[in-house]
Amino acid sequence: DLPEMAPASEAELFRRMLQLNATDMVQGAYAIEGTAVVVVEVLQAENLDENEFLAAVDSLTMAIVEHHDELVGLLPSAAS
């Protein structure tokens, strides 16, 4: 969940997530759902096999692990 943030801090976080979407997220993306940051992956469910599903899960996991500290560092509670 996102804490209350000053508009400038919020803009910095959202900008960085958009940059990561463009450079590091092959088929997935960071998004905001309500007050939560979520990670989504685009998959064709019609022909999805287990290997494709597992690759998508691995891709999301790797992105979260790689970006977590940087994104959390942009939250106001991380500075306190």
C-alpha positions, -999 to 999 in steps of 0.1 A, spaced: 0 0 0 11 35 -8 14 59 22 2 95 20 28 113 -1 35 148 -11 27 154 -48 64 158 -57 74 125 -40 45 107 -56 54 120 -90 90 109 -85 79 73 -75 54 71 -104 80 84 -129 105 58 -118 79 30 -121 71 42 -156 109 42 -165 112 7 -152 82 -4 -172 99 9 -204 133 -5 -197 131 -36 -174 97 -50 -177 94 -71 -209 58 -80 -208 48 -69 -173 43 -35 -157 40 -17 -124 6 -2 -119 -16 14 -92 -47 -3 -81 -66 17 -55 -39 26 -30 -16 -4 -38 13 -8 -62 8 -39 -82 28 -58 -108 10 -72 -138 21 -95 -166 4 -99 -200 -3 -134 -210 -24 -151 -237 -45 -174 -215 -59 -192 -246 -27 -211 -254 -8 -207 -221 12 -237 -210 29 -244 -177 64 -234 -189 51 -200 -201 32 -195 -168 63 -203 -147 85 -181 -169 60 -152 -163 61 -158 -125 99 -159 -126 100 -127 -146 78 -109 -121 97 -123 -91 130 -111 -106 116 -76 -113 103 -73 -77 136 -85 -62 156 -61 -84 135 -30 -79 121 -34 -44 148 -15 -25 149 13 -50 112 18 -50 108 15 -13 135 41 -9 113 66 -27 85 62 -1 84 88 27 84 62 55 118 49 42 134 83 50 123 82 86 
